């Protein structure tokens, strides 16, 4: 159904961003329609069967309709162009809409848990109806379909909000299946498990809400980029012979398809600066065209052909590795010679799991360098951390 509707709604000439937004709006609108139909059917089934689990499941679908509306509005707002107040665009609204969906899921799970506990304490007989069972069976199938297309499109356009909706739909299908089993068991065995099944349903809803919240909160807090994306950046940058290495890579995520990349590119200090600058400009354009990101690159000149500096850098790396561990790395290595001693100026990159503060790392590095070649060298060090 989604693919059929997409043929009419999404045009061949639409850009990737326009297609992404339209897919979000389309899936959101379809979610609203299907959830409202499921709410009407389940509410009717709950009334005729007097089942708290079926009625609660119906209102869960009503909240899902609201969640789909939030997703739809989120995609529309996230697709707005950058403006003077938001120069990086409005893409993070999509994450906020996904978070709103997860909060709605958690709230519904809490309300269902309360009503189910009340039903366990004060059990009532549930009236069996083939019509109610048929409505529930259809609902399971519809929710599985909704989970499938939301997951498929969510992965296709890399949308955390749609993946959250997919998780919610899948948990709903399980929850409705549990309610259906409770109705059948209650009718044929006389055992009143309606409240217990409602409580089990609330657990699935809580689980879906928590997973959805975790997926949307992480990019809002500032998660590290995917390994594949980082590897692509390295591969493109190092395909230029003039680039001798890169470091201080930072990926800024302002929402799907709104990524900024900053990095330092090591270039030869002996090369013509205007030529090298032109190379870096071309690299920025290459990254933008290949990865759909804005790139800003700082040039770091290094003394590539100075044997003394190269040898001293290798000794420094080995010394720090012996003192602080093999996970330590350095960059921007320079040497400033003096009459009484020589300063070695460099940045040291330390892992996040190291059990020292930045100040302690600086002191440890300085102490290590003092032991190098009879104490002639002093370290002027800046502590860095990886952002990828």
N, C-alpha and C positions, 0 to 999 in steps of 0.2 A: 504493500500500500504506500509506504513512504517513497519508494523509488518511482512509483506511478505519479504521485503528487509532485515529486521533485521535478519531473519532466515538464510540468506545466508552470511551476513556480520559479524554478532556477533556470536562467538563460545561459546559453553557451558562451555569450560574450561577457558574462559576469567575471569580475576579478576573483582571486582566491579569497580575499577578505569578504567580498560580497557574498560569495557562495557559502562561506562559513557562517555568516550572520543569517542567511536565509535558511540554511539547514537547521539552525537553532530555533528560529521562529517557527518553522514548519513543524518540527518535532514537539515544540512547546504547545502549539495550537492543537495538534493531534492528541497530545497528552491530556489537555483540558477536556476535549470532547469525549474521549474514551473513559476518563475517570468520572465524569458527570454521569455517563450512561451506567457505569458500574455502581456508582453511588445510588442511583435511582432503583436499580434492580435489587441490590443487596438490602437497601432500606426496606423495600417492600417485603423481601424474604424474611428480614428480621422481625417485622411487625407481625406477619402471619404465623411465624414460628415461636415468637416471644423469646428469641435467643439474644442474650447480651453480646455474645461473641460475634454473631453475624451483624448485629446493629453497629457494634464498635468497628468492625471491619468496613462497614459501609461508610462511616464517618472518616475512616482512614483514607478511603478513596476520595472523599470530598477534600480532605487536606492535600491529597496528591494533586487534585485539580488546581488548588491554590499554589502548590509548589511548581506546577507546570506553568502557571501564569507568571510566577516570579522568574522562572527560567526564560520565558518568552520576553518579558520586559528587560531582563538582564542582558540578553543578546542584543536587543534593540539599542539600549543605552551604551553598551560596550562598543557598538559599531560606530558611535559618533566620532567625527574627526577631531584631532587635537585642536585645542584653542589656546588663547593667551593664558588662561588660568590653569590649564592642564596640557602642557606642551608634549607630554608623553602619551597622550590619548586617555581613553576611558576603559581600557581593556580589563582592568582589575575589577570592574563592576561584575564581570562574569563570575569571578571567584566569590564575590560578596553574595551574588544570587545563589550560588551553590551552597554557601554557608547558611543562608536563610532557609533553603530547602532542608538542610540537615537539622537545623534547630526545630523546624516544623515537625520533622519526623520524630525527633526525640520527645517533643511535647506530646505528640499523639501516643507514643509508646507509654509515657507516664500516665496519661489519662486512661488508657486501656488497662494498664496494670491496676489502677485504683478500682475501676468498675469490676474487673475480674476478681480481685480479692473480696470485694463486697458480695459477688455472686457465689464465691466459695464459702463464705461465712453464712450466707442466707441463700442456699440453693433453691432453684425453681425448676420444675419440669419444662423441657423444651419440646414443643410440638413439632413432630416430623412432617415434612412436606416434600413430595417428589419435585414440585416446582422450585422450592428453595434449593434443593440439592442440584438441580439442573442449572440454576442461576449461579451457584457457587462454582460448579464445574466449568461453566463458560468463563467465569471471572478468572479462574486459574489460567486458562488458555490465553485469555486476552493479556493478562499481566506478564506471562512468559513472553508473549510476542512484543510487548512494550519494552521489556528488559532487553530483548534481543536487538531491536532496532535502535534503542538509545545507546546500548553498548557499542554497536557497530558504527553508528554515526559519530558517537563520542570519541572513539579511537581514530576514526577517519579524520576528524577535524581537531583532535587533541583537546577535548573539552572536559574539564573536571566536573563542571556542573551537570553535563549530560551523563557522565559516568556515575555521578551520585544518584541521578534519577534512575539509571539502570539498576543500581544496587537496591534502591528502594522498591522498584517494581518486582525484582526477583524475590526479595524478602516478603513482599505482599503476596506473591503467588504461593509461597510456602505457608504463610500465615492462613490464607484462605483455604488451602488444602487441609490444614490442621482443623479448621472450623468445620469443614465438610465431614472429616472423619469423626469429629465429636458428635455431629448431628446423627450420623449413621449408627455409631456405637451407642449413643443415648437411646435411640429408638429401639434397637434390637436387643440390648442388654439391660436397659433400665438404669444403667449407671450414669449419674449426672456429672459429667466431666466438662460441661460447658465453661465453667469458671476457670478450671485448670487449663483448658485449651486456650482461653482468652489470655491467661497469664503467659503461656508459652508463646502466643502470638506477639505479645508485648515485648518479649525477649528478642525475637527476630527483628522487630521494629527498632528497638534500642540499638541492636548490633548494626543495622543498616545506617541508622542516623550517625552513630559514632564513626563508622568507616567513611561516610560521606563528609563529615566534618573534618576528619583528619586530612583527607585529600584536598580540601579547599583551604584549610588553615595553613598548610605547609607552604604553598606559593605566596600567600599573603605575608607570612613571616620572613620569607626569603630563603627558599630551598636551593640547594646546589643544582646546577644544570645536569642534564643527562650525560652519561659517559660518551654516548654516540655523538652528541652535539659538540662536546669538547674535542673529541678525536677528529671530527671534521674540520674544526678550526685549526688544530695543529697541522693536519694534513695539507690544508690549503696554504697556510702561512709558510710551511717548510718546503712547499713546491717552488718557492721563489729562491733561486741560488743566492741572492743578496741577503736573505734573512738567515742569520747564523743560529738563531735560537729565539725562543719567546718565553716570557715569564710575566708575572703579575696579571694573569688573565682573570678578568671579572666579567660575569654575565649578569646583566641587570634585566629582570623580568617585569615588564609593566603590563602583563596580560598576554594571552595567546596572540601570536604574530606581532608582538610589540616588544622586541628584544634589542637591547643595546649591549655591545661588546667593547670592552676596553682591554688593551694589552700593551706590553712593552716588547718591541722587536729589536733584537741585537743585530747590529750591522757593523761592517768594518769601519774603523776610525780612519783608514787610509783612503776610502772611496770618496768620489766626488759627492758632496752633500746635496747638490741640486738633483743629480741623477738618482741618488738613494731616496730622496724625498719623493720623486716621481714614482719610484717603485712602490713606496709605502702607500701613496695615493691609489695606485692601481690595485694593491692588495685590499684596501678598504672597500673599493668598488666590487672586487671579486667576492669578498665575504658577504656583502649586501645582496648581490645577485644570486649567489649560491645558497645562502642560508636565510635570506629574508630578514636580516638584522642590520641595524646601524652600527658601524664600526669606527672606533677612534683609536689610533695607534700612536704610541710614543716611541721615538727612535732612541736606542741606547747604543752609542758607539763603543766598540771594544777594540783593544789593541791586539788584533788577531795575529800579527806577524812579529810580536815582541816575545822572543823566546824566554827572556828573564821573567816577564809577568806570567806567561803561560805556565812555566815551571813552578813559580811561587804559588799560583792559584791551585795547581794540583797538590802541592805540599799542604796548603791550607785546608783543602777539602779532606785530605787524608787525616790531618791532625784533628779536625773537628769530628770526623767519623770515629776516630779512636776514642775521643773524649766524650762525645754526646750521642753516638749511635749513627747507624748508616742512613737513617731517614732524614738527616739534616742535609740541606743543599744550600748553595750560595749563588748569587748573581751580582751584576754590576760591580765586578771586582776591579779596583784601581790601586795604584801604588803611589804614595807621595814620599819621596826620599828627603831625609834631613841629616844634619851633622851628627846628632847623638842617636837617633833611631829613625826607623821608617814606618810610616803609617800605612796599614792595609785597610782600605775603605771598601766595604761590601755590605750587601743585604744577606741575611741568613733566613731561610724559610724553615719553620719548625712545624711539626704535626700538632693537631689539636689535642691529642692524647698525652702530650709531654707534661710531666708533673712539675713544671716550673713556670713562674711568671715571666713576662717579657724582660723585666729587669734582671731576674736571676739568670735568664738565658744570656743576656748581654754580658754579665759578669763572668759567666762560665766560658763564653767565647773568648773574652779578653784574656782570661787566665790560660786558656789553651794556646792562644797565639803567643803569649809571653814565653812559652816553652819551646817555641819554634826557632831553630838555628841560633841557640845561645842567648835568647832574649832580646835580639836586636829589633824585633818587630812589635808594633802596637796595633790593636784592632780598633777601628772606628766603625761600629756595627749598627745596623738598623734591623730590627726583628720584623719579619713578614710572616703572613699566614696564607695558606692556599684558600682560594674562594671557589675552586672547582674540584 
